[in-house]
Amino acid sequence: MDRLKGFTEEMRELGRVPSADILEQRIVTDRSIASIFGLPSTARFLKLVRVRRGDGVPLSREAAWYNLTAAPGLTSGDLSKSVYAYLSE
């Protein structure tokens, strides 16, 4: 895989309008997730759970954890759109 595509980009390539409903957005500490990232158990993450839609139709439920040390700006961004696009800015 030489290039990672996000949901938003995939939907646009298919001619659909991407959107998301945020079900959960909170700062958490989680030992299991910290272990996956190789971080201390006290590391803070943004837990984001969204329903992803194409043309208003629900297509997936997405749960993601973001390392706030690496991307602290995520706590104040509009995450109902592409997180990849937000991070690239």
GIPE-V686083 format. One record per helix or strand of 2 or more residues. SS is the DSSP state (H for helix, E for strand). FROM is the first residue (numbers start at 1). TO is the last residue. If there is no record, write none. Layout:
ss-><SS SS>
from-><FROM FROM>
to-><TO TO>
This chain:
ss-><H E H E E H H>
from-><7 18 31 45 57 72 83>
to-><13 28 37 54 67 76 88>
